[in-house]
Amino acid sequence: MPAPEPTPDQDLALLADAAAAAGPLALSFWRNAPRAWDKAGDQGPVSEADLAVDALLKTTLRAARPGYGWLSEETPDDPVRLGHDRVFIIDPIDGTRAFLAGEDGFALSLAVAQAGRVTAALVHLPARGATYAATQHGPATRNGNPIAASPRQDLTGADVLANRASLAPELWPGGVPDLKRSFRTSLAWRLCRAAEGRHDAMLTFRDTWEWDIAAGCLIAERAGCRVTDRTGAPIRFNAPQPRAAGVIAAPPALHGALLTHLHPPAAR
């Protein structure tokens, strides 16, 4: 008989082991002047640390799950992944600019997706000693302890993680909400901070690569956030073009208020 498919809990344990090995590798380059250069197409910086962590994760994870596909920021995309039932979605270092600046807000973002949905997710910040995790039916956790999204319902004064461009008046036909804006470089960490209620919500309206958000989206969802793209539609993963139309993650009432300001009935 064929061996049973791994469960999401087993996949999460594998992701945790891989991150525990890759975190020290990332730290060996951090604040140690790693070689870095800009990617083509204005896609931002990459460093030798990104590539080294990617190689370690790819070797470790694919050896353990040879039947899974692979989608990573630092590996050339291979459409063969679309024929796999399950796929790893990996960002070896999310927040490379922060990493290169010697800041501690960078993360390793690891996820498994099946049939378009993330089933196991882990975001590890090695310089901060923080690991966020979730499975599709389990709680969201930080360092093993359950976390929960903000209970906030009132949009006015809400603390929202977003870049300045996201609050441009032309993006808000219903009027720019009266928000407190905060920012972190890593999208994965932004989603996790919304998941643990450190901020009331996070949003980005830019088209966003799956590897930046796959793990964080599940963690935020399991912590009690509603997570959609900028139009309010669910985000499907392992797409042929692996980009989402932005992300909004917030407690349900707050999420609804954000969508109302973004897409008021009169503007539809």
C-alpha positions as CSV (number, residue, x, y, z in Angstrom):
1,M,0.0,0.0,0.0
2,P,1.2,3.5,-0.7
3,A,2.3,5.6,2.3
4,P,-0.3,8.0,3.6
5,E,0.0,11.6,2.6
6,P,1.6,13.8,5.3
7,T,-0.9,15.8,7.4
8,P,-0.7,19.6,7.8
9,D,0.7,19.1,11.3
10,Q,3.5,16.9,9.9
11,D,4.2,19.5,7.1
12,L,4.3,22.2,9.8
13,A,6.8,20.2,11.8
14,L,8.9,19.8,8.7
15,L,8.8,23.6,8.0
16,A,9.8,24.3,11.6
17,D,12.8,22.0,11.4
18,A,13.8,23.6,8.1
19,A,13.5,27.1,9.5
20,A,15.5,26.1,12.6
21,A,18.4,25.1,10.3
22,A,18.1,28.0,7.9
23,G,17.8,30.7,10.6
24,P,21.4,30.5,11.8
25,L,22.5,30.4,8.2
26,A,20.8,33.7,7.6
27,L,22.2,35.2,10.7
28,S,25.7,34.2,9.7
29,F,25.4,36.8,6.8
30,W,23.4,39.4,8.8
31,R,25.5,42.5,9.7
32,N,28.4,40.8,8.0
33,A,28.4,42.8,4.7
34,P,27.0,40.1,2.4
35,R,27.3,40.6,-1.3
36,A,24.1,42.1,-2.7
37,W,22.8,43.4,-6.1
38,D,19.6,44.6,-7.7
39,K,17.4,42.1,-9.5
40,A,16.3,42.8,-13.1
41,G,13.0,44.5,-13.7
42,D,13.1,46.7,-10.7
43,Q,12.3,43.7,-8.4
44,G,14.4,45.0,-5.5
45,P,17.7,43.7,-4.0
46,V,18.9,40.2,-3.5
47,S,21.9,39.0,-1.6
48,E,24.1,35.9,-1.3
49,A,22.3,35.2,2.0
50,D,18.9,34.9,0.1
51,L,20.4,32.4,-2.3
52,A,22.2,30.4,0.4
53,V,19.0,30.1,2.5
54,D,17.0,29.3,-0.5
55,A,19.4,26.5,-1.4
56,L,19.3,25.0,2.1
57,L,15.5,25.1,2.3
58,K,15.1,23.6,-1.2
59,T,17.5,20.7,-0.4
60,T,15.9,20.0,3.0
61,L,12.2,20.3,2.1
62,R,12.3,18.6,-1.3
63,A,14.3,15.7,0.1
64,A,11.6,15.2,2.7
65,R,8.6,15.7,0.3
66,P,9.8,14.8,-3.3
67,G,6.2,14.8,-4.5
68,Y,5.6,18.5,-3.7
69,G,6.1,21.3,-6.1
70,W,8.4,24.3,-5.5
71,L,7.7,28.0,-5.8
72,S,10.3,30.3,-4.3
73,E,11.4,33.9,-4.8
74,E,15.0,32.9,-5.4
75,T,14.4,29.9,-7.6
76,P,13.6,30.3,-11.3
77,D,9.9,29.4,-11.7
78,D,9.1,26.0,-13.2
79,P,5.5,25.5,-14.4
80,V,5.9,21.8,-13.5
81,R,4.7,23.0,-10.0
82,L,1.2,23.4,-11.4
83,G,0.9,19.7,-11.9
84,H,1.6,19.0,-8.2
85,D,-1.3,18.6,-5.7
86,R,0.9,20.2,-3.0
87,V,3.5,22.9,-3.4
88,F,6.0,24.6,-1.1
89,I,5.8,28.4,-1.3
90,I,8.9,30.0,0.1
91,D,10.6,33.3,0.6
92,P,14.0,32.6,2.0
93,I,14.4,36.2,3.3
94,D,11.4,38.4,3.3
95,G,12.5,42.0,4.0
96,T,15.9,41.9,2.2
97,R,16.2,45.6,2.5
98,A,15.9,45.5,6.3
99,F,18.3,42.5,6.3
100,L,20.9,44.4,4.4
101,A,20.5,47.5,6.5
102,G,21.3,45.4,9.6
103,E,17.7,45.7,10.9
104,D,16.1,42.7,12.7
105,G,12.7,42.8,10.9
106,F,13.4,40.2,8.3
107,A,11.7,36.8,8.1
108,L,11.8,33.4,6.6
109,S,8.4,32.6,5.1
110,L,7.5,29.0,4.5
111,A,4.2,27.5,3.4
112,V,2.6,24.4,1.9
113,A,-0.4,24.9,-0.3
114,Q,-2.9,22.3,-1.6
115,A,-5.6,23.0,-4.2
116,G,-5.1,26.7,-4.0
117,R,-5.2,26.9,-0.2
118,V,-2.4,27.2,2.3
119,T,-2.5,24.2,4.7
120,A,0.6,24.8,6.8
121,A,2.5,28.0,7.4
122,L,5.5,29.3,9.4
123,V,7.1,32.7,9.6
124,H,10.4,32.8,11.4
125,L,12.3,35.9,12.4
126,P,15.7,34.6,13.5
127,A,17.1,37.9,14.7
128,R,14.1,38.5,16.9
129,G,13.7,34.9,18.2
130,A,10.1,34.8,17.0
131,T,8.3,32.0,15.1
132,Y,4.7,32.3,14.0
133,A,2.8,29.2,12.8
134,A,-0.5,27.8,11.8
135,T,-2.2,24.9,10.1
136,Q,-5.5,25.1,8.2
137,H,-7.6,23.8,11.1
138,G,-5.4,24.7,14.1
139,P,-4.7,27.9,16.1
140,A,-2.2,30.6,15.1
141,T,0.7,30.7,17.4
142,R,3.8,32.7,18.3
143,N,6.6,30.7,19.8
144,G,4.0,28.0,20.6
145,N,1.5,30.3,22.3
146,P,-1.9,31.0,20.8
147,I,-2.4,34.5,19.3
148,A,-5.5,36.4,18.3
149,A,-6.3,39.3,16.1
150,S,-7.4,42.7,17.5
151,P,-11.0,42.9,18.6
152,R,-11.3,46.4,17.2
153,Q,-14.4,47.2,15.1
154,D,-14.2,51.0,14.7
155,L,-12.2,52.1,11.7
156,T,-11.5,55.6,13.0
157,G,-8.1,55.6,14.8
158,A,-7.3,52.0,13.9
159,D,-3.6,51.2,13.7
160,V,-3.0,49.8,10.2
161,L,0.2,48.5,8.7
162,A,0.5,50.1,5.3
163,N,2.9,52.0,3.1
164,R,2.3,55.7,2.4
165,A,1.2,55.0,-1.2
166,S,-1.8,52.9,0.2
167,L,-3.3,56.0,1.7
168,A,-3.3,58.1,-1.5
169,P,-6.7,59.8,-1.8
170,E,-7.3,58.5,-5.4
171,L,-7.4,55.0,-4.0
172,W,-10.2,55.7,-1.6
173,P,-13.5,56.8,-3.4
174,G,-15.2,56.6,0.0
175,G,-12.7,58.9,1.5
176,V,-9.3,58.2,3.2
177,P,-10.1,56.7,6.6
178,D,-8.7,58.5,9.7
179,L,-6.1,55.8,10.5
180,K,-2.9,55.5,12.4
181,R,-0.4,54.2,9.8
182,S,2.5,51.9,10.9
183,F,5.0,50.1,8.7
184,R,7.3,47.1,8.6
185,T,9.4,46.1,5.6
186,S,8.5,42.4,5.6
187,L,5.0,41.6,4.3
188,A,5.1,38.3,6.1
189,W,5.8,40.0,9.4
190,R,3.1,42.6,8.8
191,L,0.5,39.8,8.5
192,C,1.8,38.2,11.6
193,R,1.6,41.4,13.6
194,A,-2.0,41.8,12.5
195,A,-2.5,38.2,13.6
196,E,-1.3,38.8,17.1
197,G,-3.2,42.1,17.5
198,R,-0.1,44.3,17.6
199,H,-1.8,46.3,14.9
200,D,-5.5,46.3,14.0
201,A,-5.0,45.5,10.3
202,M,-2.6,45.3,7.5
203,L,-3.1,46.2,3.8
204,T,-1.2,46.6,0.6
205,F,-2.8,47.4,-2.7
206,R,0.2,46.5,-4.9
207,D,0.2,43.2,-6.8
208,T,2.0,40.9,-4.4
209,W,4.1,37.8,-5.0
210,E,2.7,34.7,-3.4
211,W,5.9,33.9,-1.5
212,D,5.6,37.2,0.4
213,I,2.2,36.4,1.8
214,A,1.3,32.7,1.6
215,A,2.4,31.8,5.2
216,G,1.3,35.1,6.7
217,C,-2.1,34.9,5.2
218,L,-2.9,31.6,6.8
219,I,-1.5,32.7,10.2
220,A,-3.6,35.9,10.1
221,E,-6.7,33.9,9.1
222,R,-6.4,31.3,11.8
223,A,-5.9,34.2,14.3
224,G,-9.3,35.6,13.4
225,C,-8.6,38.0,10.6
226,R,-10.5,38.0,7.3
227,V,-7.9,37.9,4.6
228,T,-8.7,38.8,1.0
229,D,-7.2,40.7,-2.0
230,R,-7.8,44.4,-2.4
231,T,-11.2,43.7,-4.0
232,G,-12.4,41.5,-1.2
233,A,-11.9,38.3,-3.2
234,P,-10.3,35.2,-1.7
235,I,-6.6,34.7,-2.6
236,R,-5.7,31.4,-4.4
237,F,-2.2,30.1,-4.2
238,N,0.0,28.3,-6.7
239,A,-1.4,30.3,-9.6
240,P,0.2,30.2,-13.0
241,Q,1.1,33.8,-12.5
242,P,1.9,33.7,-8.7
243,R,0.7,37.2,-7.8
244,A,-2.2,38.4,-5.7
245,A,-4.1,41.6,-6.3
246,G,-2.9,43.1,-3.0
247,V,-3.9,41.9,0.5
248,I,-6.2,43.2,3.2
249,A,-6.0,41.4,6.6
250,A,-8.2,42.6,9.4
251,P,-10.9,41.5,12.0
252,P,-14.1,40.9,10.1
253,A,-15.9,44.2,11.1
254,L,-12.8,46.3,10.3
255,H,-12.2,44.5,7.1
256,G,-15.8,45.3,6.0
257,A,-15.3,49.0,6.9
258,L,-12.1,49.1,4.9
259,L,-13.8,47.6,1.8
260,T,-16.7,50.1,2.2
261,H,-14.3,53.0,2.0
262,L,-12.4,51.4,-0.9
263,H,-15.5,50.3,-2.9
264,P,-18.4,52.5,-1.7
265,P,-21.8,51.5,-3.3
266,A,-22.0,54.7,-5.3
267,A,-18.6,53.9,-6.9
268,R,-19.5,50.4,-8.0
